[in-house]
């Protein structure tokens, strides 16, 4: 939380212009610092008001506890969750500029009676305003509408503590240098499969999931398009073909001169070995810098 907090000083008089004027006995300022927790309703008036930045802290208020496993079927919808005694916090974030309806499936509450659900949603109805919607429900909602670029916090309050009786271990494996150790540490992808190697992997024998991540700079284009410029023509792991997704995390519209992102590709754990050879054939040209593999080892089969 400390690392993610926006830079919003309370009363940044040092940011007033002309420089240092905020500390003068007679305040001749003609500009007040914009990213502030408090701001004057009229410059040099001394009448301070809360800015919309305060709503960031109201949105994230009281969230703490033990992080528990979550999953989203849409890469453009981020989800996280924490259990704190009898409370479960579920955080959902929309990376797209259009609203979407989320089917909620909060597993693990079991026989605990949910007696209150608090919903907080922060979103931006236009360029000049920030809204924080807060309401309470006596029953768990089955769906929630996530506004464009919005973040929802759901706080489920139960009559008894929530038991956390299973665990998941996350293991991350960095791939071998794609350039063979020479600088710059990147290679071109311009037709034909490129070979990647991720070694010394401990493959779980029980319930597990895995994610291949490729950090790339590609020809700029929209994603989630069949045979689009941001797709892979083929992907094989240890000789077994794996079907890569076409929808990548982040907004569909891309105005950058290069599409720089990390592509997240779910892969079956059954195709993994201790030493892994990966062949990735990209549809269009660009560069690849890093490959890595994340493996989740569950004590029981997760509910999906």
N, C-alpha and C positions, 0 to 999 in steps of 0.2 A: 504494500500500500504506500509506503513512504516513497519508493522509487516511482510510483505511477501518479503521484499527486501533481496536479498542474502547478506551474510557477505563478502563484497569485499572492504577492505581498499584501499586507493588510492596508496600510496607508503609504504607498510608495511616493512620498514627497520628493525623494531624490530623483524620481523619473519625470518630474514636472519640467516643462520647458518655458523660457530658456533655462539652461542648466543651473540647478541649485536654487532656483527661485522659491521653491516650496518652503525653504527654511528662512526666508527673509521676513523681517518684521512687517514690512509692507509687501504684500504678495502680488507681484506684477505678472503672474504666470498667464500664458495664453494656451497651454496644452497640459492636460493631466494624463498620467500614465494609464494605459487602457487595461492591462491585465492586473486588476486589483480586486481584493475581497470587498473593500469599501471604496466608494467613489462619491464625490460631491455632486449633488443634484444640479448645482450651478458652480462653475469654476470660481475659486477664491471665496466661496461663501462660507465654508466651514461646516456646512450641513452634509453629514455623511450618511449614505444609504448602502444597504447590502446590494451587491451585484449578483448576476446569475451564477457566478462561480461558487457561491455558497451551496448551491444545489448539488454540486458534486459530492460534498461531504454529507448532505442530507440523504443522497442516494445510497452511499456506502456505509451509513451509520450502523454501528453494532455488529457488522459482519465479522465473525471470527469462528474458530473451531477447527475441527479436523477435516482436511480436504478428502472428499470421497469421489469415487469413479463416476464420470459422466461421459456421454457420447451424443453427438449430433449427426443426423443423416444429411444435413446440408452444410457444406464447408463454409458458407457465408453466414452461418449462424453459430456463434461461439457460445459455449456453455461451460459453467463451472459450478461446484456445489460444496458446501461445508456443513458439518453437523456440530452443533454446540448444545450439548445436553438434550433438552426437549425441542430444540429449534433446528430446522433444516433451512439453509439459505441456498436458493437456486438463482444463479445469475445468468442471464441470456443477453447476448449482444448481437445486433444486426449490422453487418458490414455493407449491406446494400442500401441504395437510396430509394427503395420502394418498401412499403409495408408488407409484412408476411404474417400468416397465421401459424402458430406453433402448436402442435399436438403435445401436450404434457403427459409424460409417463414417468412419474417419480416413484421408482421402485424402492422398497426397503422400509417404508413406513409401517407395513404389516398391521398388527393389531392396535397400534397406537392411534388413539382417536385424535384427529386434527380438529381443534376447536376454533382456530382462527388462521386465516391466510392474509398476510399483508402484501399488497402489490405496490411497488414503486416503479414508475417508468419515467425516464428522462429522455426527451427528444426535442427536435428542433423543427417546429412547424413552418418557419421561414428563416431567412438569413439573419433576422434581427432579434429573435426571441428564443428563449429556452424555457421549456415547460417541465415541471415535475409533477406527475399525476400520482396521488397516493390514495389508496382505498383499502378497506378491509372486507373480507368475505368469511362467512361461517363454514363454507364447504370448499374443498379443493376444486379449482377450475379444471376442466378437461382441455381447454385451449386458452391461448392468450394471443392477442394481436400485437405484434412487435412493430412499432412505427419505424419509418425510414431512419436509418442511422441511430436508432434508439437502443437504450439499455434498460432491461427489466430486472428487478430484484424481487423474488418471491420469498417471503418468510413464512414457513409452515410451523405453526406452534402446536405441539401435542400435549396430551395430558401426562405423558411419561417420557423418560429419557429414551432416545433412539439408540439401539444397540448397534455397535460397529464390530461385527464378529468375523469379518473376512478382510483380506488385505490383497493389495496388488503391488508388485515390485516393478519399477520402471528401469530399464537398462538402455543406455544410449551407446551406440558404436559409430565411431567416425570412420569414414571410408579412407582408403589410401589416396594420396595426392593424385588428382586427376592429371596433373602435368608431369608426374614422375619426380616431383621435388624441385623442378626448375621454376624460376620466377618469370613472368607472373603465374600464379597458381590458378590457371584456368585453361580451358581448351575450347576450340571452336566446334560448334555443331552445325554442319551445313550439308547434311545428306549422308546417310549411312549410319550404322549403329556405332555408338561410342562405348568403350568398355570401362566399367567401374568395378572396384573390388572392395568389399567390406569383410574383414577377417576377424578371427578370434571371437566369434559370436557364440554365446551360450544359448542353445535352442531349448526352450522349455519342453517338458514331456507332457504337461497337463494343459489346462485351459490357458490360452494365450492369444494375443493379438500382436500385429506388427505393422509398422508404418515406415515406408521408404521416403526420404526427403531429398529432393534435388534442388539446389540453389542455382538459379539460372538468370541470364539476361537475354531475352528473346526479342524477336521482331514484335513490335507493338500491335496488339490486336485484342478483340474481345474474346472472352472464354465462353465455355458452355455452348460451343457450336460444333456440331458433328463435322469431323475432318477440318476443323479450323486451324489457324496458324499456330495456336498454342497447344495443340494436341500432340501426342506421341503416336507415330505409326505403329510401333511395336515396342514391347518390353519383355525381356526374358530374364529369369533368375535361375541360375544353375541349369539352363537348358529348358526350363518350363516357362511357357508363355503366360504372362499375367496381363489382364486387361486393365489399363490405366483409366482413371476418370478423365472427363473433359471439363468439369467444373472445378475451378481452383479457388482457393480462399481469397476473398477480396472483391471489390466492386467489379461489375461486368465491364463498365466503361473505363477505358484507360487512355489518358491524354499524355502520358509520358513519352519521351523519345525512345525509351527502351522499356520492355516489360521485365522489371527486376523483381523476382519473387522466389519463394521456396515452394516447390510443388510437393504436395503431400499425397502419397500413393499408398493406400492400404494393400498389404500383400499377405497371402496365406502363410501362416507359420510353417505349414507342411513343406514349402519349397525351400526353406532356409537350411543352410548347413553351417558348419563351423567357419569355413572359408567360402565366400560367396562371389560368384562372377555375375555381373549384371550388364546386360546389353540394352541400351536405350537409343532408339531411333526417333529423333524429333522430326515433326512435320516441316518446320521452317528453320531458318538459320538463327544463330546467336552464339552464346557462350555458356559454359557450365563451369562452376567453380568448386562446389562441394557436394559430396554425397554422404548421407548418414542414415542409420537405421535405428529405430526405437522399437523395443520389444517389451510388452507388458505381460508379466507372469502372474496369473490370478490363482488365488487359493480355491476358488470355485468358479464355475461358468458364469460370466456376467450376464445380466438381463439386458437385452437389446431390443 
